[in-house]
């Protein structure tokens, strides 16, 4: 194998002074794929696919705002002294948990206005969201961000990674843990499991696809976050995303248990269509 020592260019192409980054292209691809798959699933569940488009019209910008606000809040020590940098999102600084929290809030308001069962719509979107997250982490890869602690070339080679990934993990003169890859693979496996179980084994009651997504993603993130070097901290000592992940894992499992115990009339997922949800 030919050895080459260079980082991949994060800029895909330029149009004059406009630089289009791979990060944006990859994120956009992930969103488009998620919307397409969500619309297909919505049709199966007797939800108007146009509702997905209408929801995304509000959800995407507000989620981006939530992701940025979440980051700024936990880095307020810096931004309080550099207020002009708050809007400079192109310099980095968004947090996926902030985006997800904002997205759920938008969805709940949207469902209330359109009289769409929120649990059902959350079930439709959850698998595609985690797929988009798996794809989006490759944008971090191109930017050489969201990486972990220093490691060795021998360790990376022991993972049997393609050479271009190994070399992209050479950052500031040291090889780094590819935490972007760990999270991407974890999310991809979660997508496969959620879709397979939802359509084949009929294990879920409505709302549990979404809650299972929350538990799955948070469980993996809880461990992966401990490897990263760019974590947001609470009180300078507690990794915010790690703490929130632990809360979501426990809360998600507890919520599933409480719903099944206290609401035995909940219908099994089966086809989980719109009409079935109205009958609950």
Backbone as CSV, one residue per row, in Angstrom:
resi,resn,N_x,N_y,N_z,CA_x,CA_y,CA_z,C_x,C_y,C_z
1,UNK,0.849,-1.197,0.000,0.000,0.000,0.000,0.882,1.244,0.000
2,UNK,0.541,2.183,-0.860,1.318,3.420,-0.936,1.013,4.294,0.270
3,UNK,2.068,4.783,0.923,1.868,5.667,2.059,1.781,7.105,1.573
4,UNK,0.810,7.836,2.076,0.717,9.256,1.771,0.292,9.968,3.043
5,UNK,0.907,11.113,3.252,0.682,11.851,4.486,0.069,13.215,4.163
6,UNK,-1.236,13.243,4.032,-1.932,14.502,3.851,-3.365,14.348,4.315
7,UNK,-3.933,15.465,4.743,-5.324,15.460,5.178,-6.222,15.731,3.975
8,UNK,-7.391,15.136,3.984,-8.357,15.401,2.931,-8.811,16.852,3.005
9,UNK,-9.020,17.448,1.857,-9.428,18.850,1.798,-10.882,18.977,2.234
10,UNK,-11.165,19.744,3.287,-12.555,19.893,3.739,-13.419,20.691,2.773
11,UNK,-12.787,21.391,1.816,-13.519,22.176,0.822,-13.725,21.332,-0.427
12,UNK,-14.974,21.107,-0.781,-15.287,20.292,-1.958,-14.990,21.058,-3.243
13,UNK,-15.462,22.307,-3.303,-15.180,23.154,-4.465,-15.441,24.605,-4.080
14,UNK,-14.950,25.504,-4.901,-15.094,26.935,-4.636,-15.687,27.630,-5.849
15,UNK,-16.535,28.583,-5.573,-17.099,29.445,-6.609,-16.748,30.876,-6.233
16,UNK,-15.629,31.349,-6.754,-15.144,32.658,-6.349,-14.739,32.624,-4.893
17,UNK,-15.338,33.493,-4.102,-15.049,33.537,-2.665,-15.948,32.610,-1.853
18,UNK,-16.830,31.896,-2.542,-17.724,30.967,-1.858,-17.091,29.582,-1.849
19,UNK,-16.851,29.057,-0.644,-16.240,27.750,-0.488,-17.298,26.763,0.025
20,UNK,-17.559,25.757,-0.757,-18.544,24.738,-0.382,-17.798,23.577,0.253
21,UNK,-18.115,23.314,1.508,-17.394,22.295,2.270,-18.080,20.939,2.175
22,UNK,-17.264,19.907,2.286,-17.793,18.557,2.314,-18.748,18.363,3.490
23,UNK,-18.469,19.059,4.593,-19.334,18.947,5.773,-20.776,19.271,5.403
24,UNK,-20.973,20.384,4.709,-22.317,20.793,4.318,-22.948,19.830,3.331
25,UNK,-22.145,19.337,2.390,-22.658,18.391,1.397,-23.113,17.100,2.072
26,UNK,-22.285,16.602,2.976,-22.596,15.347,3.663,-23.837,15.495,4.540
27,UNK,-23.909,16.584,5.294,-25.080,16.823,6.145,-26.342,16.930,5.293
28,UNK,-26.242,17.665,4.188,-27.394,17.831,3.297,-27.853,16.497,2.724
29,UNK,-26.899,15.674,2.337,-27.247,14.347,1.823,-27.973,13.531,2.887
30,UNK,-27.472,13.568,4.112,-28.104,12.837,5.205,-29.533,13.303,5.445
31,UNK,-29.756,14.606,5.396,-31.095,15.159,5.615,-32.034,14.750,4.488
32,UNK,-31.564,14.861,3.236,-32.406,14.510,2.088,-32.807,13.036,2.147
33,UNK,-31.848,12.177,2.460,-32.150,10.747,2.566,-33.147,10.489,3.686
34,UNK,-32.960,11.166,4.822,-33.872,10.990,5.954,-35.280,11.444,5.599
35,UNK,-35.396,12.553,4.885,-36.714,13.057,4.487,-37.388,12.082,3.530
36,UNK,-36.625,11.577,2.569,-37.179,10.628,1.594,-37.707,9.373,2.290
37,UNK,-36.898,8.796,3.164,-37.308,7.578,3.859,-38.479,7.847,4.807
38,UNK,-38.471,9.013,5.441,-39.576,9.363,6.345,-40.888,9.520,5.584
39,UNK,-40.821,10.094,4.394,-42.030,10.256,3.595,-42.587,8.903,3.160
40,UNK,-41.710,7.979,2.820,-42.159,6.630,2.463,-42.837,5.944,3.648
41,UNK,-42.204,6.064,4.807,-42.767,5.433,6.003,-44.069,6.120,6.419
42,UNK,-44.133,7.435,6.266,-45.354,8.171,6.608,-46.525,7.668,5.770
43,UNK,-46.274,7.433,4.502,-47.338,6.934,3.634,-47.842,5.570,4.115
44,UNK,-46.924,4.727,4.563,-47.318,3.413,5.090,-48.175,3.560,6.345
45,UNK,-47.904,4.584,7.123,-48.634,4.804,8.375,-49.853,5.695,8.190
46,UNK,-50.197,5.956,6.915,-51.366,6.765,6.578,-51.248,8.197,7.096
47,UNK,-50.033,8.710,7.070,-49.768,10.121,7.334,-49.431,10.767,6.002
48,UNK,-49.978,11.933,5.751,-49.707,12.642,4.507,-48.208,12.967,4.421
49,UNK,-47.501,12.480,3.396,-46.068,12.780,3.267,-45.762,14.275,3.222
50,UNK,-46.732,15.070,2.758,-46.523,16.520,2.735,-46.369,17.074,4.147
51,UNK,-46.937,16.379,5.128,-46.769,16.808,6.516,-45.302,16.717,6.938
52,UNK,-44.592,15.733,6.405,-43.169,15.595,6.715,-42.400,16.795,6.175
53,UNK,-42.721,17.179,4.939,-42.053,18.338,4.331,-42.368,19.607,5.110
54,UNK,-43.632,19.783,5.458,-44.027,20.976,6.221,-43.326,21.018,7.574
55,UNK,-43.237,19.862,8.216,-42.558,19.792,9.513,-41.090,20.166,9.377
56,UNK,-40.435,19.614,8.366,-39.004,19.881,8.182,-38.738,21.351,7.874
57,UNK,-39.709,22.026,7.242,-39.555,23.448,6.936,-39.320,24.257,8.210
58,UNK,-39.994,23.854,9.296,-39.819,24.526,10.579,-38.720,23.881,11.424
59,UNK,-38.646,22.574,11.343,-37.746,21.847,12.234,-36.264,22.113,11.955
60,UNK,-35.874,22.141,10.694,-34.453,22.250,10.370,-33.818,23.556,10.867
61,UNK,-34.393,24.725,10.541,-33.752,25.957,11.030,-33.798,26.099,12.544
62,UNK,-34.913,25.666,13.159,-35.018,25.796,14.612,-34.079,24.806,15.300
63,UNK,-33.895,23.623,14.710,-32.950,22.657,15.266,-31.532,23.195,15.199
64,UNK,-31.195,23.818,14.100,-29.862,24.417,13.962,-29.657,25.508,15.005
65,UNK,-30.688,26.313,15.211,-30.623,27.355,16.238,-30.467,26.733,17.615
66,UNK,-31.223,25.650,17.887,-31.124,24.977,19.181,-29.751,24.372,19.404
67,UNK,-29.179,23.794,18.345,-27.847,23.194,18.454,-26.797,24.248,18.767
68,UNK,-26.942,25.411,18.138,-25.991,26.495,18.394,-26.190,27.082,19.797
69,UNK,-27.443,27.292,20.187,-27.737,27.867,21.499,-27.217,26.969,22.613
70,UNK,-27.418,25.666,22.464,-26.936,24.685,23.444,-25.424,24.815,23.619
71,UNK,-24.717,24.922,22.510,-23.255,25.031,22.554,-22.824,26.341,23.219
72,UNK,-23.480,27.433,22.815,-23.104,28.754,23.355,-23.344,28.816,24.861
73,UNK,-24.437,28.235,25.321,-24.751,28.258,26.757,-23.628,27.628,27.571
74,UNK,-23.135,26.469,27.097,-22.103,25.771,27.861,-20.698,26.271,27.565
75,UNK,-20.577,27.222,26.644,-19.298,27.895,26.403,-19.448,29.392,26.649
76,UNK,-20.360,29.730,27.577,-20.684,31.135,27.794,-19.485,31.925,28.318
77,UNK,-18.586,31.275,28.997,-17.392,31.970,29.475,-16.642,32.637,28.341
78,UNK,-16.601,31.978,27.202,-15.948,32.563,26.026,-16.863,33.542,25.307
79,UNK,-18.097,33.120,25.033,-18.980,33.941,24.207,-19.446,35.203,24.921
80,UNK,-19.446,35.197,26.239,-19.814,36.412,26.955,-18.802,37.524,26.709
81,UNK,-17.587,37.136,26.366,-16.541,38.104,26.063,-16.376,38.342,24.563
82,UNK,-17.055,37.524,23.761,-16.954,37.630,22.302,-18.350,37.487,21.703
83,UNK,-19.230,38.413,22.004,-20.623,38.309,21.581,-20.771,38.226,20.065
84,UNK,-19.887,38.877,19.356,-19.967,38.854,17.899,-19.734,37.477,17.312
85,UNK,-19.081,36.602,18.075,-18.783,35.256,17.569,-19.967,34.304,17.688
86,UNK,-21.012,34.721,18.407,-22.164,33.834,18.600,-22.788,33.441,17.268
87,UNK,-22.833,34.381,16.328,-23.468,34.095,15.039,-22.527,33.386,14.063
88,UNK,-21.265,33.251,14.407,-20.290,32.681,13.473,-20.312,31.155,13.523
89,UNK,-21.440,30.617,13.132,-21.616,29.170,13.184,-20.724,28.460,12.174
90,UNK,-20.288,29.195,11.158,-19.398,28.608,10.157,-18.026,28.275,10.732
91,UNK,-17.728,28.811,11.898,-16.466,28.479,12.568,-16.596,27.252,13.466
92,UNK,-17.754,26.608,13.409,-17.973,25.427,14.249,-18.674,25.800,15.539
93,UNK,-19.115,24.780,16.249,-19.744,25.009,17.539,-21.238,24.762,17.544
94,UNK,-21.641,23.536,17.209,-23.036,23.142,17.365,-23.057,21.819,18.122
95,UNK,-24.126,21.575,18.854,-24.236,20.370,19.680,-25.487,19.611,19.274
96,UNK,-25.312,18.346,18.925,-26.427,17.564,18.384,-27.579,17.429,19.376
97,UNK,-27.266,17.347,20.676,-28.346,17.219,21.649,-29.223,18.471,21.665
98,UNK,-28.605,19.628,21.500,-29.393,20.854,21.432,-30.333,20.851,20.245
99,UNK,-29.836,20.339,19.109,-30.672,20.246,17.924,-31.815,19.271,18.094
100,UNK,-31.541,18.132,18.736,-32.584,17.125,18.932,-33.667,17.618,19.884
101,UNK,-33.258,18.303,20.942,-34.239,18.842,21.892,-35.150,19.847,21.191
102,UNK,-34.554,20.752,20.408,-35.347,21.740,19.679,-36.271,21.065,18.677
103,UNK,-35.776,20.003,18.015,-36.585,19.300,17.012,-37.811,18.654,17.637
104,UNK,-37.649,18.046,18.802,-38.784,17.402,19.470,-39.830,18.439,19.877
105,UNK,-39.379,19.586,20.353,-40.318,20.643,20.734,-41.127,21.109,19.524
106,UNK,-40.434,21.316,18.406,-41.122,21.726,17.180,-42.128,20.662,16.753
107,UNK,-41.732,19.402,16.821,-42.614,18.316,16.416,-43.880,18.269,17.279
108,UNK,-43.735,18.451,18.578,-44.894,18.404,19.466,-45.883,19.528,19.149
109,UNK,-45.358,20.715,18.878,-46.226,21.842,18.519,-46.901,21.573,17.177
110,UNK,-46.135,21.068,16.228,-46.657,20.776,14.893,-47.771,19.736,14.962
111,UNK,-47.528,18.679,15.718,-48.538,17.610,15.838,-49.816,18.121,16.489
112,UNK,-49.658,18.988,17.467,-50.839,19.548,18.128,-51.667,20.377,17.147
113,UNK,-51.000,21.113,16.264,-51.709,21.960,15.307,-52.328,21.156,14.177
114,UNK,-51.675,20.063,13.779,-52.176,19.261,12.661,-53.005,18.060,13.128
115,UNK,-53.156,17.884,14.418,-53.902,16.743,14.973,-53.308,15.409,14.502
116,UNK,-51.982,15.341,14.533,-51.263,14.111,14.190,-50.745,13.510,15.492
117,UNK,-50.909,12.209,15.717,-50.399,11.591,16.949,-48.880,11.765,17.056
118,UNK,-48.438,12.417,18.095,-47.014,12.730,18.232,-46.156,11.474,18.323
119,UNK,-46.629,10.474,19.098,-45.843,9.249,19.249,-45.648,8.571,17.902
120,UNK,-46.696,8.560,17.100,-46.620,7.907,15.805,-45.621,8.613,14.896
121,UNK,-45.672,9.920,14.855,-44.758,10.671,14.000,-43.316,10.540,14.499
122,UNK,-43.122,10.520,15.809,-41.790,10.295,16.366,-41.258,8.921,15.952
123,UNK,-42.137,7.930,15.932,-41.734,6.588,15.501,-41.326,6.573,14.036
124,UNK,-42.031,7.350,13.221,-41.707,7.424,11.796,-40.332,8.053,11.587
125,UNK,-40.044,9.095,12.324,-38.828,9.871,12.095,-37.583,9.290,12.762
126,UNK,-37.747,8.618,13.903,-36.589,8.211,14.699,-35.546,7.406,13.927
127,UNK,-35.927,6.345,13.196,-34.889,5.583,12.487,-34.155,6.401,11.434
128,UNK,-34.855,7.294,10.755,-34.198,8.084,9.723,-33.296,9.156,10.330
129,UNK,-33.660,9.645,11.500,-32.809,10.620,12.179,-31.477,9.991,12.579
130,UNK,-31.529,8.783,13.121,-30.275,8.151,13.544,-29.433,7.774,12.325
131,UNK,-30.069,7.493,11.187,-29.324,7.264,9.955,-28.632,8.549,9.510
132,UNK,-29.350,9.663,9.572,-28.751,10.952,9.213,-27.583,11.289,10.136
133,UNK,-27.708,10.913,11.407,-26.599,11.141,12.341,-25.388,10.305,11.946
134,UNK,-25.623,9.060,11.533,-24.520,8.198,11.107,-23.791,8.803,9.917
135,UNK,-24.548,9.340,8.977,-23.951,9.961,7.788,-23.258,11.266,8.161
136,UNK,-23.912,12.062,8.990,-23.382,13.368,9.343,-22.033,13.333,10.015
137,UNK,-21.732,12.273,10.748,-20.432,12.177,11.424,-19.269,12.160,10.442
138,UNK,-19.544,11.787,9.189,-18.476,11.822,8.196,-18.146,13.251,7.786
139,UNK,-19.065,14.176,8.053,-18.728,15.588,7.888,-17.684,16.003,8.912
140,UNK,-17.835,15.495,10.156,-16.809,15.735,11.182,-15.475,15.143,10.752
141,UNK,-15.513,13.983,10.125,-14.299,13.335,9.629,-13.567,14.238,8.638
142,UNK,-14.321,14.815,7.695,-13.689,15.685,6.696,-13.107,16.938,7.335
143,UNK,-13.731,17.417,8.397,-13.236,18.613,9.089,-12.164,18.307,10.128
144,UNK,-11.873,17.018,10.319,-10.936,16.589,11.373,-11.364,17.144,12.735
145,UNK,-12.604,16.853,13.112,-13.139,17.290,14.391,-13.904,16.138,15.026
146,UNK,-14.355,16.347,16.265,-15.059,15.297,17.019,-14.195,14.051,17.132
147,UNK,-12.897,14.258,17.317,-11.975,13.133,17.467,-11.680,12.884,18.935
148,UNK,-10.960,11.804,19.190,-10.668,11.425,20.565,-9.239,11.701,20.963
149,UNK,-8.840,11.069,22.043,-7.505,11.289,22.605,-6.429,10.723,21.680
150,UNK,-5.190,11.050,22.000,-4.065,10.565,21.205,-3.960,9.050,21.292
151,UNK,-3.593,8.468,20.181,-3.380,7.027,20.130,-2.165,6.773,19.245
152,UNK,-2.004,5.559,18.788,-0.831,5.221,17.980,-1.264,4.743,16.599
153,UNK,-0.351,4.838,15.670,-0.606,4.330,14.327,-0.885,2.830,14.383
154,UNK,-0.141,2.131,15.226,-0.323,0.681,15.338,-1.741,0.342,15.790
155,UNK,-2.295,1.122,16.727,-3.663,0.858,17.195,-4.660,1.057,16.069
156,UNK,-4.525,2.142,15.330,-5.458,2.404,14.241,-5.364,1.322,13.164
157,UNK,-4.162,0.892,12.879,-3.993,-0.167,11.888,-4.581,-1.486,12.376
158,UNK,-4.561,-1.693,13.691,-5.129,-2.928,14.246,-6.638,-2.985,14.079
159,UNK,-7.269,-1.832,13.821,-8.715,-1.792,13.591,-9.063,-2.125,12.140
160,UNK,-8.028,-2.324,11.327,-8.204,-2.649,9.907,-8.996,-1.562,9.177
161,UNK,-8.673,-0.318,9.501,-9.344,0.800,8.854,-8.699,1.088,7.507
162,UNK,-9.472,1.609,6.559,-8.875,2.054,5.294,-7.791,3.098,5.551
163,UNK,-6.805,3.118,4.694,-5.653,3.995,4.920,-6.043,5.469,4.989
164,UNK,-7.050,5.871,4.180,-7.415,7.286,4.163,-8.012,7.717,5.505
165,UNK,-8.678,6.802,6.214,-9.202,7.142,7.539,-8.058,7.276,8.533
166,UNK,-7.129,6.349,8.487,-5.974,6.390,9.393,-5.233,7.708,9.225
167,UNK,-4.982,8.091,7.981,-4.211,9.316,7.746,-4.984,10.575,8.123
168,UNK,-6.311,10.528,7.983,-7.116,11.689,8.368,-7.132,11.866,9.881
169,UNK,-6.811,10.815,10.605,-6.743,10.890,12.061,-5.391,11.367,12.565
170,UNK,-4.509,11.737,11.659,-3.242,12.358,12.034,-3.494,13.855,12.158
171,UNK,-3.678,14.320,13.374,-4.099,15.698,13.645,-3.101,16.358,14.594
172,UNK,-2.595,17.498,14.187,-1.624,18.248,15.001,-0.433,17.369,15.409
173,UNK,0.012,16.556,14.468,1.212,15.770,14.694,1.015,14.494,15.484
174,UNK,-0.243,14.132,15.804,-0.494,12.906,16.587,-1.723,12.194,16.037
175,UNK,-1.694,10.872,16.103,-2.853,10.088,15.696,-3.905,10.147,16.804
176,UNK,-5.178,10.164,16.377,-6.280,10.344,17.320,-7.286,9.197,17.217
177,UNK,-7.997,8.960,18.322,-9.078,7.988,18.310,-10.174,8.460,17.344
178,UNK,-10.618,7.604,16.419,-11.663,8.008,15.455,-13.061,7.928,16.062
179,UNK,-13.318,8.769,17.032,-14.608,8.711,17.727,-15.772,9.034,16.791
180,UNK,-15.495,9.815,15.745,-16.541,10.065,14.753,-17.010,8.743,14.151
181,UNK,-16.047,7.855,13.896,-16.353,6.562,13.282,-17.107,5.662,14.249
182,UNK,-16.695,5.663,15.519,-17.391,4.841,16.508,-18.864,5.223,16.573
183,UNK,-19.122,6.536,16.605,-20.509,6.981,16.715,-21.277,6.725,15.428
184,UNK,-20.617,6.887,14.288,-21.269,6.631,13.020,-21.690,5.167,12.905
185,UNK,-20.790,4.260,13.252,-21.102,2.830,13.185,-22.197,2.473,14.179
186,UNK,-22.105,3.020,15.399,-23.125,2.747,16.418,-24.499,3.209,15.936
187,UNK,-24.556,4.380,15.322,-25.826,4.912,14.823,-26.346,4.083,13.660
188,UNK,-25.454,3.647,12.779,-25.877,2.828,11.643,-26.453,1.495,12.105
189,UNK,-25.805,0.871,13.077,-26.334,-0.380,13.636,-27.694,-0.124,14.274
190,UNK,-27.843,1.006,14.962,-29.125,1.357,15.561,-30.216,1.504,14.516
191,UNK,-29.891,2.124,13.398,-30.856,2.273,12.303,-31.311,0.911,11.794
192,UNK,-30.364,0.025,11.554,-30.692,-1.306,11.036,-31.574,-2.069,12.023
193,UNK,-31.234,-2.003,13.299,-32.015,-2.707,14.308,-33.431,-2.156,14.423
194,UNK,-33.556,-0.833,14.469,-34.876,-0.225,14.618,-35.784,-0.564,13.447
195,UNK,-35.246,-0.450,12.240,-36.062,-0.737,11.060,-36.431,-2.214,10.998
196,UNK,-35.469,-3.092,11.274,-35.724,-4.524,11.210,-36.750,-4.954,12.245
197,UNK,-36.582,-4.507,13.474,-37.497,-4.902,14.539,-38.883,-4.293,14.349
198,UNK,-38.912,-3.064,13.860,-40.196,-2.388,13.686,-41.080,-3.105,12.671
199,UNK,-40.490,-3.611,11.632,-41.297,-4.178,10.552,-41.403,-5.699,10.572
200,UNK,-40.633,-6.356,11.403,-40.624,-7.811,11.325,-41.036,-8.512,12.619
201,UNK,-40.603,-8.001,13.741,-40.833,-8.738,14.979,-42.005,-8.210,15.800
202,UNK,-42.545,-7.053,15.443,-43.716,-6.489,16.128,-43.514,-6.445,17.653
203,UNK,-42.371,-5.973,18.055,-42.080,-5.926,19.486,-42.518,-4.612,20.130
204,UNK,-42.799,-3.622,19.323,-43.007,-2.283,19.853,-44.474,-1.909,20.001
205,UNK,-44.736,-1.139,21.029,-45.980,-0.388,21.082,-45.658,1.009,20.559
206,UNK,-46.705,1.719,20.141,-46.460,3.030,19.557,-45.717,3.927,20.536
207,UNK,-44.729,4.612,20.008,-43.876,5.469,20.813,-42.584,4.800,21.217
208,UNK,-42.547,3.475,21.161,-41.373,2.751,21.651,-40.249,2.675,20.620
209,UNK,-40.561,2.875,19.351,-39.484,2.986,18.362,-38.652,4.228,18.683
210,UNK,-39.334,5.332,18.939,-38.637,6.566,19.292,-37.875,6.423,20.607
211,UNK,-38.532,5.864,21.620,-37.869,5.708,22.912,-36.678,4.753,22.813
212,UNK,-36.789,3.735,21.973,-35.670,2.819,21.767,-34.521,3.524,21.070
213,UNK,-34.852,4.407,20.137,-33.817,5.232,19.500,-33.086,6.073,20.533
214,UNK,-33.842,6.706,21.403,-33.242,7.543,22.445,-32.285,6.721,23.309
215,UNK,-32.735,5.559,23.751,-31.916,4.711,24.618,-30.680,4.224,23.870
216,UNK,-30.863,3.759,22.645,-29.737,3.218,21.875,-28.668,4.284,21.623
217,UNK,-29.099,5.415,21.072,-28.129,6.459,20.747,-27.430,6.981,22.001
218,UNK,-28.202,7.243,23.041,-27.641,7.802,24.265,-26.675,6.835,24.936
219,UNK,-26.980,5.538,24.890,-26.095,4.551,25.507,-24.726,4.566,24.832
220,UNK,-24.717,4.573,23.509,-23.446,4.624,22.802,-22.723,5.939,23.008
221,UNK,-23.469,7.038,22.957,-22.861,8.363,23.103,-22.252,8.533,24.490
222,UNK,-22.849,7.915,25.482,-22.365,8.020,26.855,-20.917,7.544,26.957
223,UNK,-20.597,6.470,26.255,-19.235,5.936,26.298,-18.308,6.666,25.327
224,UNK,-18.813,6.949,24.133,-17.980,7.609,23.122,-17.601,9.016,23.570
225,UNK,-18.524,9.697,24.231,-18.240,11.058,24.700,-17.048,11.073,25.640
226,UNK,-16.880,10.005,26.422,-15.752,9.940,27.347,-14.410,9.857,26.656
227,UNK,-14.406,9.539,25.365,-13.163,9.445,24.609,-12.794,10.753,23.919
228,UNK,-13.773,11.654,23.783,-13.555,12.868,22.988,-12.774,13.923,23.747
229,UNK,-12.190,14.814,22.982,-11.365,15.870,23.581,-12.022,17.250,23.465
230,UNK,-13.224,17.307,22.885,-13.885,18.595,22.656,-15.209,18.694,23.402
231,UNK,-15.342,17.964,24.498,-16.611,17.928,25.227,-16.946,19.275,25.860
232,UNK,-18.243,19.533,25.969,-18.721,20.653,26.763,-18.812,20.189,28.211
233,UNK,-18.445,21.072,29.145,-18.383,20.671,30.554,-19.338,21.491,31.406
234,UNK,-19.851,20.842,32.428,-20.668,21.492,33.442,-19.821,21.617,34.703
235,UNK,-19.724,22.839,35.220,-18.886,23.118,36.392,-17.418,22.752,36.141
236,UNK,-17.042,22.691,34.882,-15.646,22.440,34.543,-15.191,21.011,34.748
237,UNK,-16.087,20.123,35.177,-15.669,18.755,35.487,-16.550,17.675,34.880
238,UNK,-17.819,17.951,34.686,-18.767,16.935,34.214,-19.031,17.150,32.727
239,UNK,-18.821,16.102,31.953,-19.126,16.190,30.525,-20.642,16.253,30.345
240,UNK,-21.113,17.345,29.755,-22.551,17.578,29.641,-23.233,16.463,28.851
241,UNK,-22.676,16.115,27.692,-23.323,15.104,26.849,-23.301,13.728,27.502
242,UNK,-22.278,13.465,28.290,-22.215,12.179,28.978,-23.284,12.093,30.059
243,UNK,-23.444,13.180,30.808,-24.469,13.227,31.847,-25.861,13.129,31.239
244,UNK,-26.105,13.904,30.175,-27.418,13.876,29.531,-27.701,12.502,28.937
245,UNK,-26.684,11.868,28.382,-26.864,10.528,27.818,-27.290,9.534,28.893
246,UNK,-26.644,9.594,30.042,-26.993,8.689,31.136,-28.437,8.912,31.576
247,UNK,-28.845,10.172,31.661,-30.224,10.498,32.043,-31.212,9.955,31.012
248,UNK,-30.874,10.084,29.728,-31.767,9.629,28.667,-31.889,8.103,28.637
249,UNK,-30.786,7.409,28.893,-30.834,5.945,28.923,-31.777,5.473,30.027
250,UNK,-31.553,5.976,31.230,-32.389,5.580,32.368,-33.831,6.034,32.155
251,UNK,-33.986,7.287,31.730,-35.327,7.832,31.534,-36.094,7.106,30.443
252,UNK,-35.409,6.767,29.330,-36.078,6.071,28.239,-36.564,4.691,28.640
253,UNK,-35.701,3.945,29.323,-36.090,2.601,29.779,-37.228,2.681,30.784
254,UNK,-37.117,3.624,31.713,-38.153,3.787,32.723,-39.480,4.186,32.098
255,UNK,-39.436,5.056,31.091,-40.655,5.517,30.426,-41.353,4.359,29.719
256,UNK,-40.581,3.518,29.032,-41.176,2.354,28.369,-41.861,1.456,29.398
257,UNK,-41.181,1.210,30.494,-41.731,0.334,31.532,-42.998,0.917,32.139
258,UNK,-42.981,2.206,32.453,-44.137,2.840,33.063,-45.325,2.872,32.104
259,UNK,-45.080,3.131,30.830,-46.181,3.161,29.861,-46.841,1.798,29.750
260,UNK,-46.032,0.757,29.726,-46.601,-0.592,29.595,-47.349,-1.001,30.866
261,UNK,-46.857,-0.561,32.006,-47.505,-0.943,33.263,-48.780,-0.144,33.490
262,UNK,-48.738,1.156,33.190,-49.858,2.028,33.514,-50.857,2.196,32.377
263,UNK,-50.448,1.842,31.153,-51.342,2.006,30.020,-51.421,0.708,29.227
264,UNK,-51.984,-0.336,29.826,-52.049,-1.633,29.136,-52.889,-1.593,27.870
265,UNK,-53.700,-0.522,27.700,-54.542,-0.437,26.515,-53.759,0.015,25.293
266,UNK,-52.502,0.414,25.471,-51.688,0.805,24.326,-51.630,-0.338,23.325
267,UNK,-51.823,-0.002,22.068,-51.825,-1.036,21.042,-50.401,-1.428,20.685
268,UNK,-50.213,-2.707,20.365,-48.934,-3.134,19.849,-48.705,-2.457,18.520
269,UNK,-47.463,-2.311,18.157,-47.130,-1.495,16.994,-47.765,-2.051,15.722
270,UNK,-47.554,-3.334,15.466,-48.071,-3.970,14.265,-47.873,-3.027,13.080
271,UNK,-48.959,-2.649,12.377,-48.791,-1.707,11.284,-48.734,-0.277,11.802
272,UNK,-49.198,-0.065,13.016,-49.086,1.240,13.651,-49.612,2.377,12.808
273,UNK,-50.690,2.174,12.083,-51.113,3.210,11.155,-51.850,4.337,11.878
274,UNK,-52.167,5.340,11.098,-52.773,6.552,11.637,-54.108,6.236,12.305
275,UNK,-54.909,5.405,11.651,-56.226,5.102,12.194,-56.133,4.368,13.514
276,UNK,-55.161,3.421,13.606,-54.996,2.690,14.850,-54.632,3.625,15.973
277,UNK,-53.810,4.621,15.648,-53.393,5.549,16.692,-54.571,6.404,17.159
278,UNK,-55.499,6.700,16.257,-56.651,7.507,16.647,-57.568,6.759,17.593
279,UNK,-57.530,5.434,17.505,-58.419,4.634,18.340,-57.917,4.470,19.757
280,UNK,-56.669,4.871,20.016,-56.106,4.673,21.369,-56.749,5.623,22.357
